């Protein structure tokens, strides 16, 4: 099994969710996060005053899938989240050793 973690622009969430639903992703966890990458934050203007935001708002998606399905998930997220501008985000893929469905006690693939 693989854990796919994607950090994306908040306004791209609906497009990414629809792209994942189109390839039959069964579950998804979403969290609002803040951070910075190479852009080191951004400058905003509010009521004529300029100020710097050092931690940019993003959305984090966590999806656990069978290992053979992970590349499809990555491609779907990448294509739906891409704008071509700095700050589009990142995708990470990690190994998952075990999954347990608490309600039934199902393990690993059955728990997904």
N, C-alpha and C positions, 0 to 999 in steps of 0.2 A: 504494500500500500504506500501511497505517497500523500504528503501534505503539500498542497499548493497554496502559497501565501502571496497575495498580490496587494501592493500599495498603489492606489490609483487616485485620480482626481475625483472629488465628490460628485461633480455633475455628470460623470461617466458611469455612475453606479447602475442606473436603470438599463443602460445599453449593455453593460457587462452581464447583469443578471439575466436579461433576455437572451443573450448569446449563450450563456450556460444552460438556460432552460431549453434552448433549441437543440442542444446535444445531450439532453436528458440527465443533467447533473441533479442528483437527488437531494443534496443538502448543502447549505452555505451558511457561514457565520460572518457577520458584518460588524465592524467596530469603527467608530470615528476616532482618528488618531491625529497627532501633529508631529512634524519632523522637518528635516531639511536634507537636501542632497547637495549636489554640486552648485546649485544656485545660491546656497547659503541664505535662504529666506527671500523676501521680496519687499519692495517699497510700495506703500499705499499712500494715497492722498485723501484726506478726510477734512472737509470744510476748509480747504485751502492749506492745511498743514500737512507736511510730508512726514511720515513715520515709517520705521522699518519693522516688519514682522519677521522675527528670526525663526519661528516654528510655523510652518505652513500647514493648514488643515488638509488632511487626506482621509481616505477610507481604506481600511484593511479588510480584505476578504480571506477567509480560510476555507479551503475545500479539501476534504480527504476522499481520495478515489483509488481505484485499483491501479496498480503500477502501469498496466498496459494502456490505461485511459488518460494518464497524466499529460502526455504531450498534446492530446486533443484539447484538454482543458486550458493548458498554457496558450495554445494557438488562439482559442476563442477569446480569452481574456485580452491577449495582446492585440488582436485585431479590433476588438470593441473599444479598448481604452486608448488606443493610439490617436494622438492629434498631430504629432510631428513637432511639438514644441517642448522646450525644457520643462521638466516637472511632470511628465506623463506618468512616471512611477517605475516600479520594479516588480519582478515576479521571482519568487524563490521556490524551489522544489526540494523537499526533505523526505527522508525515509520515515515511515511510521512502523514501529515494531508491533504494536498491539492496539486494537480498538475494542471497546466493550459497550454494548447497548445496556444501559443500567436497568431499564424496565424488564427485559427478558433474560439478560445474561448472555445474549449472543456475542460471539467473539469474532474479531477480524473481519473478513469479507461479509459474513452474515450480519455484522453490526452496522455495516454501511447501508 
